[in-house]
């Protein structure tokens, strides 16, 4: 039995995919490659996709966004692409599960997804690193990413719940 996705889900997924491809390009042009590592612009689209659209769309965005970005722009670099795909797919999946299935508020869903994604990143570096030539100690790799990305993590914790709250407010006004 096949399940059809609503047109709204498909169009929102496409929009977020576009945002996920465009934001890193903007940040890289403004701040250089370090801007991507610091502000984590691709993560916004994936996390929003999971929170707004559910686990399947979130996981899809987590896989498709870095893959298409690598094909179109060469970033992320091939050496970090597989672990990054795992990390972002888990972000989208867990954000969607936490919000839709477990009924957590957006902030807790976001924090849970961020923690799960980073755990998955460590596992991916452990399992995939040697086969893709990534010579990094997994815990150090994840911790370095967290420290470097603290400004982006802090911004996501503030901005994403605000975007979701604004969307709810606008929907409630439109329904009146």
C-alpha positions in Angstrom: 0.0 0.0 0.0 1.4 3.4 -1.0 0.9 6.5 1.0 0.5 9.8 -0.7 2.1 12.9 0.7 -0.1 16.1 0.8 0.9 18.8 -1.7 1.6 21.1 1.2 4.2 18.7 2.7 5.9 18.3 -0.7 6.1 22.0 -1.4 7.3 22.8 2.1 9.9 20.1 1.8 11.1 21.6 -1.5 11.2 25.1 0.0 13.2 23.9 3.0 15.5 22.0 0.7 16.1 25.2 -1.2 16.7 27.1 2.0 19.1 24.4 3.1 21.1 24.8 -0.1 21.0 28.6 -0.2 21.8 29.5 3.5 25.2 27.8 3.5 26.2 29.5 0.3 25.3 32.9 1.8 27.2 32.2 5.0 30.2 30.9 3.1 30.3 34.0 0.9 30.0 36.3 3.9 32.2 34.5 6.4 34.2 32.0 4.5 34.2 28.3 5.1 34.5 28.9 8.9 31.0 30.6 8.7 29.4 27.2 7.9 31.2 25.5 10.7 30.4 28.3 13.2 26.8 29.1 12.3 25.6 25.7 11.0 23.2 27.2 8.4 22.2 23.9 6.8 20.9 22.6 10.1 18.1 25.1 10.2 16.2 23.7 7.2 16.6 20.1 8.4 15.5 20.8 12.0 12.6 22.9 10.8 11.6 20.2 8.4 11.5 17.5 11.1 9.6 19.8 13.5 7.1 21.0 10.9 6.7 18.0 8.6 7.5 15.0 10.7 10.2 12.3 10.8 10.2 11.1 7.2 10.4 14.6 5.6 13.0 15.6 8.2 15.2 12.5 7.5 14.8 13.1 3.8 16.0 16.7 4.2 18.9 15.5 6.3 20.0 13.2 3.5 19.2 15.2 0.4 20.4 18.7 1.6 24.1 17.9 2.2 24.2 15.4 -0.7 22.9 18.0 -3.2 25.0 20.7 -1.7 28.1 18.6 -2.2 27.2 17.8 -5.8 26.3 21.5 -6.6 28.9 23.4 -4.6 31.6 21.0 -3.5 30.6 21.7 0.2 30.6 19.8 2.5 33.8 18.2 1.5 33.6 14.5 0.4 35.6 13.4 3.5 33.0 14.7 5.9 29.9 14.1 3.8 28.9 10.6 4.9 29.1 11.4 8.7 27.3 14.7 8.1 24.5 13.0 6.2 24.0 10.6 9.1 24.1 13.5 11.6 21.5 15.6 9.7 19.3 12.6 8.9 19.1 11.9 12.6 18.4 15.6 13.4 15.4 15.5 11.0 14.1 12.1 12.1 14.4 12.7 15.9 13.0 16.3 15.6 10.0 14.9 13.8 9.5 11.9 16.1 9.8 14.1 19.2 7.3 16.6 18.0 4.8 14.4 16.2 4.9 11.1 18.0 6.1 12.0 21.5 4.3 15.4 21.5 7.3 17.3 23.0 7.3 21.1 22.8 9.5 22.5 20.0 12.4 23.4 22.3 12.7 20.0 23.8 12.2 18.3 20.4 15.0 20.5 19.1 17.4 19.8 22.0 16.7 16.0 21.8 17.3 16.1 18.0 20.6 18.0 18.5 21.9 15.5 21.1 20.8 12.5 19.0 22.4 13.9 15.9 25.7 14.5 17.6 25.7 11.0 19.1 25.0 9.6 15.6 27.8 11.8 14.2 30.2 10.2 16.7 29.1 6.7 15.7 29.3 7.6 12.0 32.9 8.8 12.5 33.7 5.7 14.4 32.2 3.3 11.8 32.7 5.2 8.5 35.8 7.3 9.3 38.5 4.7 8.5 36.8 3.7 5.2 36.5 7.3 3.9 40.0 8.4 5.1 38.7 10.5 8.0 41.4 10.2 10.6 39.7 11.7 13.6 39.1 10.5 17.1 35.2 10.4 17.3 34.7 12.1 20.7 37.2 14.8 19.8 35.6 15.3 16.4 32.2 15.8 17.9 33.4 18.0 20.8 35.4 20.2 18.4 32.2 20.5 16.2 30.2 21.5 19.2 32.7 24.1 20.4 33.2 25.6 17.0 29.4 25.6 16.3 28.3 27.1 19.7 27.2 30.4 18.1 25.1 28.4 15.6 23.7 26.1 18.2 22.7 29.0 20.4 21.1 30.8 17.5 19.1 27.6 16.5 17.8 27.2 20.1 16.5 30.8 19.9 15.5 31.2 16.3 13.8 27.9 15.5 11.2 28.0 18.3 10.6 31.7 17.5 9.9 30.8 13.9 7.5 28.0 14.9 5.7 30.3 17.4 5.3 33.0 14.8 3.9 30.5 12.3 1.3 29.3 14.9 0.4 33.0 15.6 -0.1 33.7 11.9 -2.2 30.6 11.5 -4.4 31.4 14.4 -4.9 35.0 13.0 -5.7 33.6 9.6 -8.3 31.2 11.0 -10.3 34.0 12.6 
